[in-house]
């Protein structure tokens, strides 16, 4: 029987930070597959020699998005890319939140500021629309790991405006969201799904601390622990996954939720490109994911 060959895609700066690589490599090896960690930007890689190319931690793509998507297109043309190219194109830009809101998914309220717009006017309109919000979050529409994201007090209009202007000046679209205060006590809930099925959940402590500037690291430091997801959280996660505008279950999806002032869950982000899957906090999860990948390779 032919041995299945898989590439787990990372990048040099992220390899030491990706806690999911070692358990996934072990699970794939135990299942009889041959898996290698390969940097997405490594030269002279014969991607067509892999049965499956799986994105895991190419965490520098944010500043190289056109290059990254061009690479993904080349890989998708010669072998099976997981998750698929059309999903990556959609999910690497947080404008997808507007699609999910139109589909009836309860998201954290979001507004976009586009290059060429007036930052101060956009901020004023956002604050008028959310008179109860004492704080807001400014983040790039293309971003990961809370990089270039910052929490601002409502009365700190000049600093928030300057933050928006810096992003716009770099040609980046900006996402504005009210800061939901419950995250300081409850944190975020991330629900991990494999092949469309719920696997496990974790709690992530608040990432944007009052008074802190944007992180310049690949991602902000995280405090992670296991969590039992509530029925309401699992229901919202299922609705978000069902609203993804592409056919077929995805090999992996992470749904990040926080709670509003009424205690109802709201979608913060839908992570379909390169999310951490937190195998250490879900017994058997690395093995379950390995079997999902091998089943996809067999179908390919």
DADA-V154207 format. One record per pair of residues at least 4 apart in sequence whose ideal C-beta (glycine too) atoms are under 7 Angstrom apart, sorted by the first residue. I is the first residue (numbers start at 0). J is the second residue. If there is no record, write none. Layout:
i = {I/I}
j = {J/J}
//
This chain:
i = {2/2/2/3/3/3/3/3/4/4/4/4/5/5/5/5/5/5/5/5/5/6/6/6/6/6/7/7/7/7/7/7/8/8/8/8/8/8/8/9/9/9/9/9/9/9/9/9/10/10/10/10/10/10/10/11/12/12/13/13/13/13/14/14/16/17/17/18/19/19/19/19/19/20/20/20/21/22/22/22/23/23/23/23/23/24/24/25/26/26/26/26/27/27/27/28/28/30/30/30/32/37/37/39/39/39/46/46/46/46/47/47/49/50/50/50/51/51/51/51/51/51/52/52/52/52/52/53/53/54/54/54/54/55/56/57/57/58/58/58/58/58/59/59/60/60/61/61/61/61/63/64/64/64/65/66/67/68/68/68/69/70/71/71/71/71/72/72/74/74/75/75/75/79/79/80/81/81/82/82/82/82/82/82/82/84/85/85/86/86/86/86/87/87/89/90/90/90/90/91/91/92/92/93/93/94/94/95/95/96/96/96/97/98/98/99/99/99/99/99/99/100/100/102/104/104/104/104/105/105/105/105/106/106/107/107/107/107/107/107/108/108/108/109/109/110/110/111/111/111/111/112/112/112/112/112/112/112/112/113/114/114/114/116/117/118/118/118/118/118/119/119/120/121/121/122/122/122/122/122/123/124/125/125/125/126/129/132/132/132/133/134/134/134/134/134/135/135/135/135/135/135/135/136/136/136/136/136/137/137/137/137/137/137/137/137/138/138/138/138/139/139/139/139/140/140/140/140/141/142/142/142/143/144/144/144/145/145/145/145/145/146/146/146/147/147/148/148/149/149/149/149/150/150/150/151/151/151/151/155/156/157/158/159/160/161/162/163/163/164/165/166/166/167/167/179/179/179/181/181/181/182/182/182/182/183/185/186/186/186/186/187/187/187/187/187/188/188/188/188/188/188/189/189/189/189/189/189/190/190/190/190/190/190/190/191/191/191/191/191/191/191/192/192/192/192/192/193/193/193/193/193/193/194/194/194/195/195/195/197/198/198/198/199/199/199/200/200/200/201/201/201/201/201/201/202/202/203/203/203/204/206/206/207/214/223/223/224/225/228/228/229/230/231/231/231/232/232/232/233/234/235/235/235/235/236/236/236/237/238/239/239/239/240/240/249/250/250/250/251/251/252/253/253/253/254/254/255/255/255/256/256/256/256/257/257/258/258/258/258/259/259/270/276/276/277/278/278/283/284/285/286/287/288/289/290/291/292/293/294/295}
j = {31/32/33/32/33/50/293/296/33/48/49/50/27/32/34/49/50/51/53/292/296/35/37/49/52/53/20/23/34/36/53/55/37/39/52/53/54/55/57/13/14/17/20/36/38/55/56/57/38/39/40/56/57/58/59/38/59/217/17/56/58/217/20/36/217/55/56/279/23/55/275/276/278/24/36/55/25/26/278/285/27/278/285/288/289/28/34/29/30/285/286/289/32/34/289/32/34/289/290/293/293/41/44/57/67/70/52/74/77/78/77/78/78/78/296/299/79/81/292/295/296/299/74/78/79/80/81/81/292/81/82/272/273/273/273/67/273/143/144/217/218/273/63/217/64/67/141/142/143/146/67/68/91/141/69/70/71/72/87/88/73/74/75/80/84/87/76/84/78/80/80/83/84/295/299/84/250/295/86/87/249/250/251/271/272/88/89/245/90/245/249/271/91/272/95/95/269/271/272/141/272/140/141/140/174/111/140/99/269/100/106/109/101/102/244/104/106/239/242/266/269/104/106/242/238/239/242/266/235/263/265/266/265/266/176/179/257/265/266/267/129/176/177/174/176/125/175/140/172/173/174/116/118/121/163/167/172/173/175/172/167/170/172/121/121/122/160/163/164/167/123/160/124/125/163/126/156/159/160/163/127/128/129/135/175/153/177/153/177/178/153/150/151/152/153/178/151/153/159/175/176/177/178/148/150/176/178/207/148/149/151/159/162/163/173/175/142/147/148/174/147/166/171/173/171/172/173/174/171/146/147/148/218/217/218/219/206/207/214/218/219/213/214/218/166/213/207/213/162/207/212/213/178/207/209/155/158/159/162/159/160/161/162/163/164/165/166/167/173/168/169/171/173/171/173/257/258/259/185/257/258/186/187/205/257/205/258/202/203/204/205/203/255/256/257/267/200/202/226/228/232/256/200/201/203/253/254/255/197/200/228/232/233/236/254/198/199/200/253/276/277/281/196/197/198/240/252/198/250/251/287/288/291/248/250/291/240/248/249/233/281/284/287/280/281/284/226/227/228/223/224/225/226/277/280/224/226/221/222/223/222/219/221/211/219/277/280/280/280/232/233/233/234/235/263/264/236/256/264/237/238/239/256/264/266/240/254/256/241/242/254/266/269/252/254/271/291/292/295/276/288/271/270/274/276/266/269/267/268/270/264/265/266/267/265/267/262/263/264/265/263/265/274/284/288/281/284/285/287/288/289/290/291/292/293/294/295/296/297/298/299}
//
